[in-house]
Amino acid sequence: MVLCKNVFKEFNNGTTFIAVNNVSFHVKAGEFVAIMGKSGSGKSTLLNLIGLIDKPTSGSIFIDGIASSDMNESQLAGIRLEKIGYVFQSFYLDHNYSVYKNVEIPLLIANTPSHKCRERVEICLEQVGMLDKLHSKAGTLSGGEKQRVCIARALANNPSLLLADEPCGSLDSENTEVIMEIFQSLNQKGITIIMVTHDIEEGKKANRIITMKDGKI
């Protein structure tokens, strides 16, 4: 599902900083992998590279057998929309929109017919236990509820790969348990999940842990 080969990512702000240093690994379809490490270890940068949000300085990243380096910006956007769902620590929901409208956004971008949008939004919200909040404004939700809506939005276009960057970083232990149970349930249904976390208990919920330090595995 995901293959990284000799991936480097450098940043240059007067001095060169290597955030990801010659990283190679493979995630098979259906795996649930946790990428762990201290702050600054390069784990979130690596996730952004896998999610095609950023480009590596050198090396190759393959998503479902497709080399990202061979794609133009339009093709990269298409892969992100069709194959990848992203869950963020900060949610990035529009607080003035209803839960329905927030989850519907990727479907509208994909030009999904309106009658199919309604059906898909309801399916995704039911998967995360938020169907009863369909018409609620996102700004009225608790942190745990917002994250569940974020997961529903990530599932909207039925991606084969779900990426989560510190998805429980802003949540208490009770909500963290709920979110991790949702991830495990989705993984059991065949969705490949790569999750960045610094929390060992969250990492143990995955099938495999990849540890990063100073940009290296």
Sequence and secondary structure as in RCSB ss.txt:
>XXXX:A:sequence
MVLCKNVFKEFNNGTTFIAVNNVSFHVKAGEFVAIMGKSGSGKSTLLNLIGLIDKPTSGSIFIDGIASSDMNESQ
LAGIRLEKIGYVFQSFYLDHNYSVYKNVEIPLLIANTPSHKCRERVEICLEQVGMLDKLHSKAGTLSGGEKQRVC
IARALANNPSLLLADEPCGSLDSENTEVIMEIFQSLNQKGITIIMVTHDIEEGKKANRIITMKDGKI
>XXXX:A:secstr
 EEEEEEEEEEESSSEEEEEEEEEEEE TT EEEEE  TTSSHHHHHHHHTTSS  SEEEEEETTEEGGG  HHH
HHHHHHHHEEEEETT    TTSBHHHHHHHHHHHTT  HHHHHHHHHHHHHHTT GGGTTSBGGGS HHHHHHHH
HHHHHTT  SEEEEESTTTTS HHHHHHHHHHHHHHHHTT EEEEEES HHHHTTSSEEEE BTTB 
